[in-house]
Amino acid sequence: MNEVPDAPELPESKTVKTRKKREMTPELLEKLKLARERAAELRAMAKDTKSKLPDNIPEKEKTKVAQYLATRKAIKAKIKEEIVEEIEKTPSTKVLNTEHEVDSKGFMLPKKSTDPPPPVPQKTEPIPIPVPKKVKEPVIESDEEEEYTTIKVPKKKLIKWKQYAERPPPEPEKPKRNVPQYNPYTTQHLINLAMNGYKF
C-alpha cells in the first residue's frame, strides 16, 4: 500500500569528541591530598574566627572577614615554617673566640680601647685677637673749578624765571566791610534805630 521511503543515510560530518582520560601520578595524588587537607584546615580556621566575630556584622561580611583572616594566618604559619627549615638547613658558623665582653642578653659589647684618654684641656687665659687699626683715607685735594658741576639750563626756562622774579609784588587785599544786611525777620534794625535816638 503506502510505503514510506527510508531516509537516506547521511555521512557523519561531525566527529564526536572523546574525553581524554586523566591519569593521576602518585606525586599529583599526594599534592591533591595535601591541598584538600589544607583547605579543610582553612575552613575550620575560618569557622573558628567567624564564631569569634561580633554579631553586628552581616553574615556575608562575616564569612569574607573570617576567610581573609584564616588565609592570612595560614600564610604566616607557612612562611614561619619555611624560615625555620632554612635556618636548620644552613650550617651553623662557629663563634670565634674574641676578646669582646658579652652582656646578659648575649650581645657582644665593643672592645675597651687601651689608648690613654685624651688630655683634659686646662683653663687658660683667652688669647687676645688683634684688632686691625683703622687707616685714615687720604683726602684728595681738588681744584675749585672741579668741585662744582655745570648744569645746562634751556634759555626758555631762564627767561621764564627772570620774568617771574621781576613781577611786581601782589597788592594786599583790602579787608571787606562787614555791613549787616537788612533782614525783615529779625529785630536788629529796630534796635539800631532805637540806639540812634529814634523813638517809636
C-alpha positions as CSV (number, residue, x, y, z in Angstrom):
1,M,0.0,0.0,0.0
2,N,1.5,3.3,1.0
3,E,5.2,2.6,1.9
4,V,7.3,5.4,3.5
5,P,10.6,5.6,1.8
6,D,13.6,5.2,4.1
7,A,15.5,8.4,4.9
8,P,18.9,8.4,3.1
9,E,21.7,7.8,5.4
10,L,23.8,11.0,6.0
11,P,27.6,10.6,6.3
12,E,28.9,11.5,9.8
13,S,30.4,15.0,9.2
14,K,30.7,15.8,12.9
15,T,33.2,13.8,14.9
16,V,32.3,13.1,18.5
17,K,34.9,14.4,20.9
18,T,36.3,11.8,23.1
19,R,37.3,12.8,26.6
20,K,40.9,12.3,27.4
21,K,41.3,10.1,30.5
22,R,43.3,12.0,33.2
23,E,45.6,9.7,34.9
24,M,46.9,10.8,38.2
25,T,50.5,10.2,39.0
26,P,51.3,9.3,42.7
27,E,53.0,12.7,43.1
28,L,49.9,14.6,41.9
29,L,47.7,12.5,44.1
30,E,49.9,13.4,47.1
31,K,49.7,17.1,46.2
32,L,45.9,16.8,45.8
33,K,45.7,15.2,49.2
34,L,47.8,18.0,50.8
35,A,45.7,20.7,49.1
36,R,42.5,19.1,50.4
37,E,43.9,18.8,53.9
38,R,45.0,22.5,53.8
39,A,41.6,23.6,52.5
40,A,39.9,21.6,55.3
41,E,42.2,23.3,57.9
42,L,41.4,26.7,56.4
43,R,37.7,26.1,56.5
44,A,38.0,25.0,60.2
45,M,40.0,28.1,61.0
46,A,37.5,30.3,59.1
47,K,34.6,28.8,61.2
48,D,36.5,29.4,64.4
49,T,37.3,33.1,63.6
50,K,33.7,33.6,62.4
51,S,32.4,32.4,65.7
52,K,34.6,35.0,67.5
53,L,33.5,37.9,65.3
54,P,30.8,40.3,66.8
55,D,27.1,39.8,65.9
56,N,26.6,43.3,64.5
57,I,28.4,42.4,61.2
58,P,26.2,41.0,58.4
59,E,26.6,37.2,57.6
60,K,28.1,37.8,54.2
61,E,30.7,40.1,55.5
62,K,31.4,37.8,58.5
63,T,32.3,34.9,56.1
64,K,34.6,37.1,54.0
65,V,36.4,38.5,57.0
66,A,36.8,35.1,58.6
67,Q,38.2,33.6,55.3
68,Y,40.6,36.5,54.9
69,L,41.9,36.2,58.5
70,A,42.2,32.4,58.2
71,T,44.2,32.6,54.9
72,R,46.5,35.3,56.4
73,K,47.1,33.2,59.5
74,A,47.9,30.1,57.3
75,I,50.3,32.2,55.1
76,K,52.1,33.5,58.1
77,A,52.5,30.0,59.6
78,K,53.8,28.7,56.2
79,I,56.4,31.5,56.0
80,K,57.5,30.9,59.6
81,E,57.8,27.1,58.8
82,E,59.9,27.8,55.7
83,I,62.2,30.2,57.6
84,V,62.7,27.7,60.4
85,E,63.6,25.0,57.8
86,E,66.0,27.3,56.1
87,I,67.7,28.2,59.4
88,E,68.0,24.5,60.3
89,K,69.5,23.6,56.9
90,T,72.2,26.3,56.9
91,P,75.4,25.1,58.6
92,S,76.0,26.8,61.9
93,T,79.0,29.1,61.9
94,K,81.4,28.7,64.7
95,V,81.6,31.6,67.0
96,L,85.1,33.0,67.1
97,N,86.6,33.5,70.4
98,T,87.2,37.2,70.7
99,E,88.1,39.5,73.5
100,H,84.7,41.2,73.4
101,E,82.7,41.2,76.5
102,V,79.2,39.7,76.4
103,D,76.3,41.3,78.2
104,S,73.4,39.5,80.0
105,K,71.4,39.1,76.7
106,G,74.3,37.5,74.9
107,F,75.2,40.5,72.8
108,M,78.9,41.4,72.3
109,L,80.0,44.7,73.7
110,P,82.6,46.9,71.9
111,K,86.2,46.5,72.9
112,K,87.6,48.8,75.5
113,S,90.3,50.9,74.0
114,T,93.8,50.6,75.5
115,D,94.8,54.0,74.3
116,P,95.2,56.6,77.1
117,P,92.3,59.1,77.3
118,P,92.8,62.5,75.7
119,P,94.3,65.2,77.9
120,V,91.7,67.4,79.6
121,P,92.2,71.0,78.5
122,Q,93.2,73.3,81.3
123,K,91.7,76.7,81.8
124,T,93.9,79.3,80.3
125,E,93.5,83.0,79.6
126,P,91.8,83.7,76.3
127,I,94.2,84.7,73.5
128,P,93.6,88.3,72.6
129,I,92.5,88.7,69.0
130,P,94.4,91.5,67.3
131,V,92.1,94.3,66.1
132,P,93.3,95.9,62.8
133,K,94.0,99.6,63.0
134,K,91.8,101.9,61.1
135,V,93.7,103.5,58.3
136,K,92.7,107.1,57.5
137,E,91.8,107.5,53.9
138,P,94.0,110.2,52.3
139,V,91.9,113.3,51.4
140,I,92.2,114.1,47.7
141,E,92.8,117.7,47.0
142,S,90.8,119.1,44.2
143,D,90.6,122.3,42.3
144,E,87.8,124.8,43.0
145,E,86.6,124.5,39.4
146,E,86.4,120.7,39.6
147,E,84.3,120.8,42.8
148,Y,81.2,122.3,41.0
149,T,79.5,120.7,38.1
150,T,77.9,122.8,35.5
151,I,74.2,122.2,34.5
152,K,73.0,123.4,31.2
153,V,69.5,125.0,31.5
154,P,67.5,125.8,28.4
155,K,67.2,129.5,27.5
156,K,63.4,129.5,27.5
157,K,63.3,128.4,31.2
158,L,65.8,131.1,32.1
159,I,63.7,133.9,30.6
160,K,60.6,132.4,32.3
161,W,62.3,132.5,35.7
162,K,63.5,136.1,35.1
163,Q,60.0,137.3,34.3
164,Y,58.7,135.5,37.4
165,A,61.4,137.2,39.6
166,E,60.8,140.7,38.1
167,R,57.0,140.7,38.5
168,P,55.5,143.4,40.9
169,P,54.6,142.3,44.4
170,P,51.0,141.4,44.8
171,E,48.8,144.1,46.5
172,P,47.4,143.2,49.9
173,E,43.7,142.5,49.8
174,K,41.6,145.2,51.4
175,P,39.5,144.0,54.3
176,K,35.8,143.8,53.4
177,R,33.5,145.9,55.4
178,N,31.1,143.7,57.3
179,V,27.8,145.6,56.7
180,P,24.8,143.8,58.2
181,Q,22.2,143.2,55.7
182,Y,18.5,144.1,56.3
183,N,16.6,141.1,57.4
184,P,12.8,141.6,57.9
185,Y,12.5,138.6,60.2
186,T,14.9,140.0,62.9
187,T,14.5,142.9,65.2
188,Q,18.1,144.1,64.8
189,H,17.2,147.0,62.6
190,L,14.8,148.2,65.2
191,I,17.4,148.0,67.9
192,N,19.8,150.0,65.7
193,L,17.1,152.7,65.2
194,A,16.5,152.9,69.0
195,M,20.2,153.3,69.6
196,N,20.4,156.1,67.2
197,G,17.7,158.1,69.1
198,Y,14.6,157.1,67.2
199,K,11.6,156.8,69.4
200,F,8.7,154.5,68.5
